[in-house]
Amino acid sequence: MAQEGYDKLINLTDSRYRLSMVVALRAAQLKMGVPTVLEPGTLSSMENSVTVAMKELETGAGVVWGDDLPPLDEVRRLVEVRKPEPVNTFVGTPFDDDDD
């Protein structure tokens, strides 16, 4: 976890282990499609999910940290991609019986 602000991050938790676990859980959520709470333009779009999670923790950007993170199964259910219903392009075109 060599990054600017590491001292601030370690002071937000009671151990390096908890810091690693919290950041890993949030990074997993980000990878599954849960959007970041950082302001647009805070980080480049090329940043990896661990860097984004650490920045969210460092800035206190509205993420509930610690044991209050939802289980990954619940997050998967929330961000599950639903299949769109097929669009019928023939709806609303009446048949004309007079052309025979």
Gaussian input, Z-matrix of N, CA and C with variables (Angstrom, degrees):
# hf/3-21g

backbone

0 1
 N
 C     1     B1
 C     2     B2     1     A1
 N     3     B3     2     A2     1     D1
 C     4     B4     3     A3     2     D2
 C     5     B5     4     A4     3     D3
 N     6     B6     5     A5     4     D4
 C     7     B7     6     A6     5     D5
 C     8     B8     7     A7     6     D6
 N     9     B9     8     A8     7     D7
 C    10    B10     9     A9     8     D8
 C    11    B11    10    A10     9     D9
 N    12    B12    11    A11    10    D10
 C    13    B13    12    A12    11    D11
 C    14    B14    13    A13    12    D12
 N    15    B15    14    A14    13    D13
 C    16    B16    15    A15    14    D14
 C    17    B17    16    A16    15    D15
 N    18    B18    17    A17    16    D16
 C    19    B19    18    A18    17    D17
 C    20    B20    19    A19    18    D18
 N    21    B21    20    A20    19    D19
 C    22    B22    21    A21    20    D20
 C    23    B23    22    A22    21    D21
 N    24    B24    23    A23    22    D22
 C    25    B25    24    A24    23    D23
 C    26    B26    25    A25    24    D24
 N    27    B27    26    A26    25    D25
 C    28    B28    27    A27    26    D26
 C    29    B29    28    A28    27    D27
 N    30    B30    29    A29    28    D28
 C    31    B31    30    A30    29    D29
 C    32    B32    31    A31    30    D30
 N    33    B33    32    A32    31    D31
 C    34    B34    33    A33    32    D32
 C    35    B35    34    A34    33    D33
 N    36    B36    35    A35    34    D34
 C    37    B37    36    A36    35    D35
 C    38    B38    37    A37    36    D36
 N    39    B39    38    A38    37    D37
 C    40    B40    39    A39    38    D38
 C    41    B41    40    A40    39    D39
 N    42    B42    41    A41    40    D40
 C    43    B43    42    A42    41    D41
 C    44    B44    43    A43    42    D42
 N    45    B45    44    A44    43    D43
 C    46    B46    45    A45    44    D44
 C    47    B47    46    A46    45    D45
 N    48    B48    47    A47    46    D46
 C    49    B49    48    A48    47    D47
 C    50    B50    49    A49    48    D48
 N    51    B51    50    A50    49    D49
 C    52    B52    51    A51    50    D50
 C    53    B53    52    A52    51    D51
 N    54    B54    53    A53    52    D52
 C    55    B55    54    A54    53    D53
 C    56    B56    55    A55    54    D54
 N    57    B57    56    A56    55    D55
 C    58    B58    57    A57    56    D56
 C    59    B59    58    A58    57    D57
 N    60    B60    59    A59    58    D58
 C    61    B61    60    A60    59    D59
 C    62    B62    61    A61    60    D60
 N    63    B63    62    A62    61    D61
 C    64    B64    63    A63    62    D62
 C    65    B65    64    A64    63    D63
 N    66    B66    65    A65    64    D64
 C    67    B67    66    A66    65    D65
 C    68    B68    67    A67    66    D66
 N    69    B69    68    A68    67    D67
 C    70    B70    69    A69    68    D68
 C    71    B71    70    A70    69    D69
 N    72    B72    71    A71    70    D70
 C    73    B73    72    A72    71    D71
 C    74    B74    73    A73    72    D72
 N    75    B75    74    A74    73    D73
 C    76    B76    75    A75    74    D74
 C    77    B77    76    A76    75    D75
 N    78    B78    77    A77    76    D76
 C    79    B79    78    A78    77    D77
 C    80    B80    79    A79    78    D78
 N    81    B81    80    A80    79    D79
 C    82    B82    81    A81    80    D80
 C    83    B83    82    A82    81    D81
 N    84    B84    83    A83    82    D82
 C    85    B85    84    A84    83    D83
 C    86    B86    85    A85    84    D84
 N    87    B87    86    A86    85    D85
 C    88    B88    87    A87    86    D86
 C    89    B89    88    A88    87    D87
 N    90    B90    89    A89    88    D88
 C    91    B91    90    A90    89    D89
 C    92    B92    91    A91    90    D90
 N    93    B93    92    A92    91    D91
 C    94    B94    93    A93    92    D92
 C    95    B95    94    A94    93    D93
 N    96    B96    95    A95    94    D94
 C    97    B97    96    A96    95    D95
 C    98    B98    97    A97    96    D96
 N    99    B99    98    A98    97    D97
 C   100   B100    99    A99    98    D98
 C   101   B101   100   A100    99    D99
 N   102   B102   101   A101   100   D100
 C   103   B103   102   A102   101   D101
 C   104   B104   103   A103   102   D102
 N   105   B105   104   A104   103   D103
 C   106   B106   105   A105   104   D104
 C   107   B107   106   A106   105   D105
 N   108   B108   107   A107   106   D106
 C   109   B109   108   A108   107   D107
 C   110   B110   109   A109   108   D108
 N   111   B111   110   A110   109   D109
 C   112   B112   111   A111   110   D110
 C   113   B113   112   A112   111   D111
 N   114   B114   113   A113   112   D112
 C   115   B115   114   A114   113   D113
 C   116   B116   115   A115   114   D114
 N   117   B117   116   A116   115   D115
 C   118   B118   117   A117   116   D116
 C   119   B119   118   A118   117   D117
 N   120   B120   119   A119   118   D118
 C   121   B121   120   A120   119   D119
 C   122   B122   121   A121   120   D120
 N   123   B123   122   A122   121   D121
 C   124   B124   123   A123   122   D122
 C   125   B125   124   A124   123   D123
 N   126   B126   125   A125   124   D124
 C   127   B127   126   A126   125   D125
 C   128   B128   127   A127   126   D126
 N   129   B129   128   A128   127   D127
 C   130   B130   129   A129   128   D128
 C   131   B131   130   A130   129   D129
 N   132   B132   131   A131   130   D130
 C   133   B133   132   A132   131   D131
 C   134   B134   133   A133   132   D132
 N   135   B135   134   A134   133   D133
 C   136   B136   135   A135   134   D134
 C   137   B137   136   A136   135   D135
 N   138   B138   137   A137   136   D136
 C   139   B139   138   A138   137   D137
 C   140   B140   139   A139   138   D138
 N   141   B141   140   A140   139   D139
 C   142   B142   141   A141   140   D140
 C   143   B143   142   A142   141   D141
 N   144   B144   143   A143   142   D142
 C   145   B145   144   A144   143   D143
 C   146   B146   145   A145   144   D144
 N   147   B147   146   A146   145   D145
 C   148   B148   147   A147   146   D146
 C   149   B149   148   A148   147   D147
 N   150   B150   149   A149   148   D148
 C   151   B151   150   A150   149   D149
 C   152   B152   151   A151   150   D150
 N   153   B153   152   A152   151   D151
 C   154   B154   153   A153   152   D152
 C   155   B155   154   A154   153   D153
 N   156   B156   155   A155   154   D154
 C   157   B157   156   A156   155   D155
 C   158   B158   157   A157   156   D156
 N   159   B159   158   A158   157   D157
 C   160   B160   159   A159   158   D158
 C   161   B161   160   A160   159   D159
 N   162   B162   161   A161   160   D160
 C   163   B163   162   A162   161   D161
 C   164   B164   163   A163   162   D162
 N   165   B165   164   A164   163   D163
 C   166   B166   165   A165   164   D164
 C   167   B167   166   A166   165   D165
 N   168   B168   167   A167   166   D166
 C   169   B169   168   A168   167   D167
 C   170   B170   169   A169   168   D168
 N   171   B171   170   A170   169   D169
 C   172   B172   171   A171   170   D170
 C   173   B173   172   A172   171   D171
 N   174   B174   173   A173   172   D172
 C   175   B175   174   A174   173   D173
 C   176   B176   175   A175   174   D174
 N   177   B177   176   A176   175   D175
 C   178   B178   177   A177   176   D176
 C   179   B179   178   A178   177   D177
 N   180   B180   179   A179   178   D178
 C   181   B181   180   A180   179   D179
 C   182   B182   181   A181   180   D180
 N   183   B183   182   A182   181   D181
 C   184   B184   183   A183   182   D182
 C   185   B185   184   A184   183   D183
 N   186   B186   185   A185   184   D184
 C   187   B187   186   A186   185   D185
 C   188   B188   187   A187   186   D186
 N   189   B189   188   A188   187   D187
 C   190   B190   189   A189   188   D188
 C   191   B191   190   A190   189   D189
 N   192   B192   191   A191   190   D190
 C   193   B193   192   A192   191   D191
 C   194   B194   193   A193   192   D192
 N   195   B195   194   A194   193   D193
 C   196   B196   195   A195   194   D194
 C   197   B197   196   A196   195   D195
 N   198   B198   197   A197   196   D196
 C   199   B199   198   A198   197   D197
 C   200   B200   199   A199   198   D198
 N   201   B201   200   A200   199   D199
 C   202   B202   201   A201   200   D200
 C   203   B203   202   A202   201   D201
 N   204   B204   203   A203   202   D202
 C   205   B205   204   A204   203   D203
 C   206   B206   205   A205   204   D204
 N   207   B207   206   A206   205   D205
 C   208   B208   207   A207   206   D206
 C   209   B209   208   A208   207   D207
 N   210   B210   209   A209   208   D208
 C   211   B211   210   A210   209   D209
 C   212   B212   211   A211   210   D210
 N   213   B213   212   A212   211   D211
 C   214   B214   213   A213   212   D212
 C   215   B215   214   A214   213   D213
 N   216   B216   215   A215   214   D214
 C   217   B217   216   A216   215   D215
 C   218   B218   217   A217   216   D216
 N   219   B219   218   A218   217   D217
 C   220   B220   219   A219   218   D218
 C   221   B221   220   A220   219   D219
 N   222   B222   221   A221   220   D220
 C   223   B223   222   A222   221   D221
 C   224   B224   223   A223   222   D222
 N   225   B225   224   A224   223   D223
 C   226   B226   225   A225   224   D224
 C   227   B227   226   A226   225   D225
 N   228   B228   227   A227   226   D226
 C   229   B229   228   A228   227   D227
 C   230   B230   229   A229   228   D228
 N   231   B231   230   A230   229   D229
 C   232   B232   231   A231   230   D230
 C   233   B233   232   A232   231   D231
 N   234   B234   233   A233   232   D232
 C   235   B235   234   A234   233   D233
 C   236   B236   235   A235   234   D234
 N   237   B237   236   A236   235   D235
 C   238   B238   237   A237   236   D236
 C   239   B239   238   A238   237   D237
 N   240   B240   239   A239   238   D238
 C   241   B241   240   A240   239   D239
 C   242   B242   241   A241   240   D240
 N   243   B243   242   A242   241   D241
 C   244   B244   243   A243   242   D242
 C   245   B245   244   A244   243   D243
 N   246   B246   245   A245   244   D244
 C   247   B247   246   A246   245   D245
 C   248   B248   247   A247   246   D246
 N   249   B249   248   A248   247   D247
 C   250   B250   249   A249   248   D248
 C   251   B251   250   A250   249   D249
 N   252   B252   251   A251   250   D250
 C   253   B253   252   A252   251   D251
 C   254   B254   253   A253   252   D252
 N   255   B255   254   A254   253   D253
 C   256   B256   255   A255   254   D254
 C   257   B257   256   A256   255   D255
 N   258   B258   257   A257   256   D256
 C   259   B259   258   A258   257   D257
 C   260   B260   259   A259   258   D258
 N   261   B261   260   A260   259   D259
 C   262   B262   261   A261   260   D260
 C   263   B263   262   A262   261   D261
 N   264   B264   263   A263   262   D262
 C   265   B265   264   A264   263   D263
 C   266   B266   265   A265   264   D264
 N   267   B267   266   A266   265   D265
 C   268   B268   267   A267   266   D266
 C   269   B269   268   A268   267   D267
 N   270   B270   269   A269   268   D268
 C   271   B271   270   A270   269   D269
 C   272   B272   271   A271   270   D270
 N   273   B273   272   A272   271   D271
 C   274   B274   273   A273   272   D272
 C   275   B275   274   A274   273   D273
 N   276   B276   275   A275   274   D274
 C   277   B277   276   A276   275   D275
 C   278   B278   277   A277   276   D276
 N   279   B279   278   A278   277   D277
 C   280   B280   279   A279   278   D278
 C   281   B281   280   A280   279   D279
 N   282   B282   281   A281   280   D280
 C   283   B283   282   A282   281   D281
 C   284   B284   283   A283   282   D282
 N   285   B285   284   A284   283   D283
 C   286   B286   285   A285   284   D284
 C   287   B287   286   A286   285   D285
 N   288   B288   287   A287   286   D286
 C   289   B289   288   A288   287   D287
 C   290   B290   289   A289   288   D288
 N   291   B291   290   A290   289   D289
 C   292   B292   291   A291   290   D290
 C   293   B293   292   A292   291   D291
 N   294   B294   293   A293   292   D292
 C   295   B295   294   A294   293   D293
 C   296   B296   295   A295   294   D294
 N   297   B297   296   A296   295   D295
 C   298   B298   297   A297   296   D296
 C   299   B299   298   A298   297   D297

   B1=1.4458
   B2=1.5184
   B3=1.2874
   B4=1.4510
   B5=1.5177
   B6=1.3209
   B7=1.4563
   B8=1.5206
   B9=1.3535
   B10=1.4553
   B11=1.5193
   B12=1.3018
   B13=1.4552
   B14=1.5163
   B15=1.3378
   B16=1.4647
   B17=1.5195
   B18=1.3450
   B19=1.4655
   B20=1.5209
   B21=1.3209
   B22=1.4659
   B23=1.5261
   B24=1.3257
   B25=1.4635
   B26=1.5229
   B27=1.3127
   B28=1.4628
   B29=1.5267
   B30=1.3251
   B31=1.4638
   B32=1.5282
   B33=1.3206
   B34=1.4637
   B35=1.5255
   B36=1.3279
   B37=1.4585
   B38=1.5171
   B39=1.3285
   B40=1.4605
   B41=1.5240
   B42=1.3496
   B43=1.4643
   B44=1.5259
   B45=1.3233
   B46=1.4675
   B47=1.5220
   B48=1.3344
   B49=1.4608
   B50=1.5311
   B51=1.3421
   B52=1.4614
   B53=1.5247
   B54=1.3154
   B55=1.4621
   B56=1.5266
   B57=1.3251
   B58=1.4686
   B59=1.5209
   B60=1.3261
   B61=1.4602
   B62=1.5273
   B63=1.3253
   B64=1.4624
   B65=1.5254
   B66=1.3244
   B67=1.4642
   B68=1.5327
   B69=1.3201
   B70=1.4666
   B71=1.5271
   B72=1.3294
   B73=1.4674
   B74=1.5254
   B75=1.3218
   B76=1.4668
   B77=1.5284
   B78=1.3281
   B79=1.4666
   B80=1.5254
   B81=1.3275
   B82=1.4662
   B83=1.5244
   B84=1.3365
   B85=1.4596
   B86=1.5222
   B87=1.3144
   B88=1.4638
   B89=1.5245
   B90=1.3351
   B91=1.4737
   B92=1.5241
   B93=1.3398
   B94=1.4608
   B95=1.5231
   B96=1.3236
   B97=1.4575
   B98=1.5078
   B99=1.3274
   B100=1.4563
   B101=1.5231
   B102=1.3293
   B103=1.4647
   B104=1.5263
   B105=1.3115
   B106=1.4563
   B107=1.5219
   B108=1.3264
   B109=1.4608
   B110=1.5282
   B111=1.3261
   B112=1.4604
   B113=1.5233
   B114=1.3139
   B115=1.4601
   B116=1.5283
   B117=1.3255
   B118=1.4688
   B119=1.5250
   B120=1.3136
   B121=1.4532
   B122=1.5155
   B123=1.3432
   B124=1.4620
   B125=1.5196
   B126=1.3196
   B127=1.4605
   B128=1.5158
   B129=1.3121
   B130=1.4608
   B131=1.5259
   B132=1.3035
   B133=1.4624
   B134=1.5242
   B135=1.3157
   B136=1.4615
   B137=1.5298
   B138=1.3296
   B139=1.4646
   B140=1.5239
   B141=1.3338
   B142=1.4604
   B143=1.5271
   B144=1.3154
   B145=1.4610
   B146=1.5292
   B147=1.3222
   B148=1.4640
   B149=1.5265
   B150=1.3206
   B151=1.4630
   B152=1.5215
   B153=1.3245
   B154=1.4623
   B155=1.5255
   B156=1.3332
   B157=1.4638
   B158=1.5242
   B159=1.3286
   B160=1.4634
   B161=1.5244
   B162=1.3184
   B163=1.4630
   B164=1.5306
   B165=1.3416
   B166=1.4621
   B167=1.5222
   B168=1.3189
   B169=1.4583
   B170=1.5189
   B171=1.3180
   B172=1.4668
   B173=1.5224
   B174=1.3331
   B175=1.4649
   B176=1.5197
   B177=1.3341
   B178=1.4597
   B179=1.5132
   B180=1.3139
   B181=1.4609
   B182=1.5214
   B183=1.3144
   B184=1.4519
   B185=1.5096
   B186=1.3169
   B187=1.4588
   B188=1.5212
   B189=1.3329
   B190=1.4592
   B191=1.5172
   B192=1.3224
   B193=1.4544
   B194=1.5131
   B195=1.3077
   B196=1.4548
   B197=1.5084
   B198=1.3270
   B199=1.4587
   B200=1.5232
   B201=1.3231
   B202=1.4563
   B203=1.5216
   B204=1.3292
   B205=1.4616
   B206=1.5206
   B207=1.3311
   B208=1.4645
   B209=1.5241
   B210=1.3316
   B211=1.4671
   B212=1.5272
   B213=1.3183
   B214=1.4605
   B215=1.5239
   B216=1.3482
   B217=1.4692
   B218=1.5208
   B219=1.3295
   B220=1.4613
   B221=1.5250
   B222=1.3238
   B223=1.4643
   B224=1.5221
   B225=1.3349
   B226=1.4703
   B227=1.5262
   B228=1.3385
   B229=1.4584
   B230=1.5232
   B231=1.3274
   B232=1.4595
   B233=1.5181
   B234=1.3220
   B235=1.4633
   B236=1.5251
   B237=1.3327
   B238=1.4617
   B239=1.5251
   B240=1.3006
   B241=1.4613
   B242=1.5192
   B243=1.3034
   B244=1.4622
   B245=1.5182
   B246=1.3070
   B247=1.4621
   B248=1.5231
   B249=1.3180
   B250=1.4680
   B251=1.5240
   B252=1.3295
   B253=1.4611
   B254=1.5208
   B255=1.3368
   B256=1.4686
   B257=1.5281
   B258=1.3026
   B259=1.4529
   B260=1.5209
   B261=1.3209
   B262=1.4573
   B263=1.5209
   B264=1.3204
   B265=1.4650
   B266=1.5122
   B267=1.3334
   B268=1.4562
   B269=1.5239
   B270=1.2963
   B271=1.4595
   B272=1.5154
   B273=1.2955
   B274=1.4601
   B275=1.5129
   B276=1.3406
   B277=1.4663
   B278=1.5235
   B279=1.3403
   B280=1.4678
   B281=1.5246
   B282=1.3186
   B283=1.4625
   B284=1.5251
   B285=1.2962
   B286=1.4628
   B287=1.5235
   B288=1.3271
   B289=1.4628
   B290=1.5254
   B291=1.3359
   B292=1.4593
   B293=1.5264
   B294=1.3321
   B295=1.4599
   B296=1.5202
   B297=1.3098
   B298=1.4665
   B299=1.4706
   A1=110.83
   A2=117.35
   A3=120.60
   A4=108.39
   A5=116.06
   A6=121.16
   A7=107.96
   A8=114.23
   A9=118.27
   A10=108.49
   A11=116.69
   A12=120.04
   A13=114.27
   A14=117.50
   A15=119.31
   A16=110.97
   A17=117.20
   A18=120.02
   A19=110.92
   A20=116.11
   A21=119.68
   A22=110.19
   A23=116.83
   A24=120.76
   A25=111.90
   A26=117.23
   A27=120.09
   A28=110.62
   A29=117.51
   A30=120.60
   A31=112.48
   A32=118.48
   A33=121.94
   A34=112.49
   A35=117.27
   A36=121.31
   A37=109.31
   A38=115.48
   A39=118.70
   A40=113.50
   A41=117.30
   A42=119.20
   A43=110.40
   A44=115.12
   A45=119.67
   A46=110.72
   A47=116.22
   A48=119.97
   A49=110.38
   A50=116.91
   A51=119.76
   A52=110.61
   A53=117.27
   A54=120.55
   A55=110.12
   A56=116.79
   A57=120.62
   A58=111.45
   A59=117.49
   A60=121.21
   A61=111.85
   A62=116.92
   A63=120.47
   A64=110.30
   A65=116.59
   A66=120.29
   A67=110.23
   A68=117.30
   A69=120.27
   A70=111.55
   A71=117.20
   A72=120.16
   A73=111.27
   A74=116.25
   A75=119.11
   A76=110.40
   A77=117.72
   A78=120.67
   A79=110.46
   A80=117.23
   A81=120.39
   A82=110.68
   A83=116.84
   A84=120.02
   A85=110.66
   A86=116.54
   A87=120.62
   A88=110.81
   A89=116.74
   A90=120.19
   A91=111.64
   A92=116.80
   A93=120.28
   A94=112.43
   A95=116.31
   A96=118.25
   A97=115.96
   A98=118.43
   A99=119.66
   A100=106.85
   A101=118.39
   A102=119.30
   A103=112.86
   A104=115.48
   A105=121.02
   A106=109.85
   A107=115.65
   A108=120.34
   A109=111.51
   A110=116.28
   A111=119.86
   A112=110.01
   A113=115.76
   A114=120.78
   A115=109.33
   A116=117.43
   A117=119.37
   A118=110.79
   A119=115.97
   A120=121.04
   A121=114.25
   A122=118.05
   A123=120.69
   A124=110.76
   A125=116.15
   A126=121.96
   A127=108.59
   A128=115.92
   A129=118.34
   A130=109.21
   A131=116.46
   A132=120.71
   A133=112.02
   A134=117.57
   A135=121.58
   A136=112.73
   A137=118.82
   A138=121.15
   A139=109.81
   A140=115.95
   A141=118.69
   A142=110.30
   A143=116.61
   A144=121.33
   A145=112.63
   A146=118.25
   A147=120.42
   A148=110.09
   A149=117.40
   A150=121.16
   A151=110.61
   A152=117.02
   A153=120.79
   A154=109.96
   A155=117.66
   A156=121.22
   A157=111.24
   A158=116.78
   A159=120.05
   A160=110.85
   A161=117.50
   A162=121.12
   A163=110.39
   A164=117.03
   A165=120.05
   A166=110.99
   A167=116.92
   A168=120.62
   A169=110.71
   A170=116.71
   A171=121.34
   A172=111.65
   A173=117.13
   A174=120.22
   A175=112.63
   A176=117.55
   A177=119.88
   A178=111.14
   A179=116.79
   A180=123.15
   A181=114.09
   A182=119.14
   A183=120.92
   A184=115.97
   A185=118.51
   A186=121.25
   A187=108.00
   A188=116.61
   A189=120.55
   A190=107.54
   A191=116.65
   A192=121.60
   A193=111.03
   A194=115.81
   A195=121.83
   A196=112.04
   A197=116.15
   A198=121.25
   A199=112.32
   A200=118.21
   A201=121.50
   A202=113.43
   A203=118.29
   A204=119.53
   A205=108.77
   A206=117.91
   A207=119.13
   A208=110.76
   A209=117.11
   A210=119.43
   A211=110.56
   A212=116.17
   A213=120.24
   A214=112.45
   A215=117.78
   A216=119.55
   A217=111.08
   A218=116.07
   A219=119.68
   A220=111.05
   A221=116.77
   A222=120.31
   A223=109.87
   A224=116.65
   A225=119.69
   A226=110.79
   A227=115.77
   A228=119.99
   A229=110.81
   A230=116.76
   A231=120.69
   A232=112.51
   A233=117.07
   A234=119.67
   A235=112.53
   A236=116.24
   A237=120.06
   A238=109.70
   A239=114.99
   A240=120.33
   A241=108.06
   A242=115.39
   A243=120.18
   A244=109.42
   A245=115.39
   A246=120.11
   A247=108.76
   A248=117.51
   A249=118.99
   A250=110.23
   A251=114.60
   A252=119.09
   A253=108.76
   A254=117.06
   A255=118.85
   A256=110.47
   A257=115.19
   A258=121.43
   A259=108.01
   A260=116.10
   A261=121.45
   A262=107.90
   A263=116.94
   A264=120.71
   A265=112.64
   A266=117.51
   A267=120.23
   A268=112.97
   A269=117.80
   A270=120.63
   A271=109.25
   A272=116.62
   A273=120.70
   A274=114.20
   A275=119.37
   A276=121.39
   A277=107.95
   A278=117.47
   A279=120.13
   A280=111.11
   A281=114.53
   A282=120.56
   A283=109.00
   A284=116.63
   A285=121.63
   A286=107.95
   A287=117.20
   A288=121.97
   A289=112.42
   A290=119.26
   A291=121.91
   A292=113.31
   A293=120.14
   A294=122.15
   A295=113.38
   A296=120.79
   A297=122.11
   A298=113.69
   D1=46.24
   D2=178.45
   D3=-77.75
   D4=107.58
   D5=-177.60
   D6=-160.79
   D7=153.67
   D8=173.47
   D9=-58.89
   D10=144.38
   D11=177.35
   D12=84.23
   D13=6.91
   D14=-179.06
   D15=-60.36
   D16=-39.54
   D17=179.30
   D18=-60.12
   D19=-40.58
   D20=178.40
   D21=-66.10
   D22=-41.77
   D23=179.93
   D24=-63.13
   D25=-44.99
   D26=-177.48
   D27=-66.61
   D28=-28.56
   D29=177.57
   D30=-75.19
   D31=-15.50
   D32=178.67
   D33=-82.75
   D34=-13.48
   D35=-179.12
   D36=-125.64
   D37=171.22
   D38=-178.77
   D39=-91.92
   D40=-7.51
   D41=178.82
   D42=-161.96
   D43=161.60
   D44=176.00
   D45=-65.54
   D46=-33.77
   D47=179.26
   D48=-62.24
   D49=-48.46
   D50=-179.49
   D51=-63.35
   D52=-39.68
   D53=177.19
   D54=-59.56
   D55=-45.67
   D56=179.58
   D57=-62.62
   D58=-41.80
   D59=-178.85
   D60=-67.75
   D61=-43.73
   D62=-179.33
   D63=-64.39
   D64=-45.17
   D65=179.59
   D66=-64.94
   D67=-40.35
   D68=179.54
   D69=-64.82
   D70=-41.46
   D71=178.38
   D72=-63.51
   D73=-44.52
   D74=-179.71
   D75=-67.39
   D76=-38.78
   D77=178.06
   D78=-62.78
   D79=-38.35
   D80=177.35
   D81=-64.01
   D82=-40.02
   D83=176.73
   D84=-61.87
   D85=-43.90
   D86=179.93
   D87=-62.12
   D88=-40.83
   D89=179.94
   D90=-65.69
   D91=-28.87
   D92=-179.76
   D93=-83.73
   D94=0.21
   D95=174.65
   D96=108.20
   D97=-1.20
   D98=175.55
   D99=-68.51
   D100=124.40
   D101=-174.11
   D102=-68.75
   D103=154.40
   D104=177.12
   D105=-74.37
   D106=153.59
   D107=178.19
   D108=-99.04
   D109=3.92
   D110=178.02
   D111=-73.57
   D112=151.62
   D113=177.06
   D114=-64.04
   D115=143.48
   D116=176.71
   D117=-57.54
   D118=136.98
   D119=179.71
   D120=90.14
   D121=-4.79
   D122=178.51
   D123=-65.98
   D124=-42.51
   D125=178.47
   D126=-126.30
   D127=156.14
   D128=175.88
   D129=-71.87
   D130=159.08
   D131=-179.10
   D132=-69.35
   D133=-10.65
   D134=-178.69
   D135=-89.08
   D136=-3.15
   D137=-178.66
   D138=-67.65
   D139=143.85
   D140=178.84
   D141=-81.63
   D142=167.55
   D143=-173.13
   D144=-66.42
   D145=-31.07
   D146=178.46
   D147=-67.24
   D148=-42.70
   D149=177.97
   D150=-62.43
   D151=-41.67
   D152=179.12
   D153=-64.51
   D154=-43.90
   D155=179.23
   D156=-61.88
   D157=-41.69
   D158=178.80
   D159=-65.54
   D160=-39.51
   D161=179.09
   D162=-66.33
   D163=-39.07
   D164=176.78
   D165=-61.90
   D166=-43.82
   D167=178.67
   D168=-64.70
   D169=-43.70
   D170=-178.28
   D171=-62.22
   D172=-40.52
   D173=-177.45
   D174=-87.28
   D175=-11.41
   D176=-177.01
   D177=62.46
   D178=46.86
   D179=-169.19
   D180=-81.52
   D181=38.93
   D182=173.84
   D183=86.16
   D184=4.88
   D185=177.80
   D186=-86.23
   D187=135.25
   D188=176.03
   D189=-82.27
   D190=116.86
   D191=-173.70
   D192=-102.31
   D193=160.26
   D194=174.16
   D195=95.21
   D196=-143.40
   D197=-176.33
   D198=-70.60
   D199=-10.11
   D200=-177.68
   D201=-83.74
   D202=-3.90
   D203=176.03
   D204=-63.55
   D205=136.31
   D206=178.94
   D207=-67.29
   D208=151.49
   D209=177.36
   D210=-60.75
   D211=151.43
   D212=-177.54
   D213=-61.42
   D214=-31.95
   D215=177.39
   D216=-62.85
   D217=-39.61
   D218=178.22
   D219=-67.75
   D220=-39.38
   D221=178.37
   D222=-65.20
   D223=-41.87
   D224=177.68
   D225=-58.85
   D226=-41.20
   D227=179.50
   D228=-65.06
   D229=-38.15
   D230=-178.73
   D231=-69.33
   D232=-35.40
   D233=-175.99
   D234=-103.41
   D235=9.32
   D236=-179.85
   D237=-58.98
   D238=132.34
   D239=-179.79
   D240=-77.75
   D241=122.03
   D242=179.09
   D243=-92.76
   D244=140.69
   D245=179.76
   D246=-73.12
   D247=130.10
   D248=178.04
   D249=-70.86
   D250=149.14
   D251=177.22
   D252=-71.80
   D253=142.60
   D254=179.51
   D255=-65.57
   D256=143.34
   D257=-179.98
   D258=-95.49
   D259=127.01
   D260=178.95
   D261=-92.25
   D262=113.12
   D263=-176.88
   D264=-81.24
   D265=-8.10
   D266=-177.15
   D267=-94.93
   D268=-0.61
   D269=179.94
   D270=-68.82
   D271=135.48
   D272=175.78
   D273=87.78
   D274=8.84
   D275=176.43
   D276=-111.34
   D277=97.19
   D278=-176.57
   D279=-70.09
   D280=149.20
   D281=176.27
   D282=-83.04
   D283=141.12
   D284=179.42
   D285=-106.05
   D286=113.51
   D287=-178.09
   D288=-82.83
   D289=-8.19
   D290=-175.07
   D291=-81.68
   D292=-9.70
   D293=-175.50
   D294=-79.23
   D295=-6.25
   D296=-177.16
   D297=-72.69

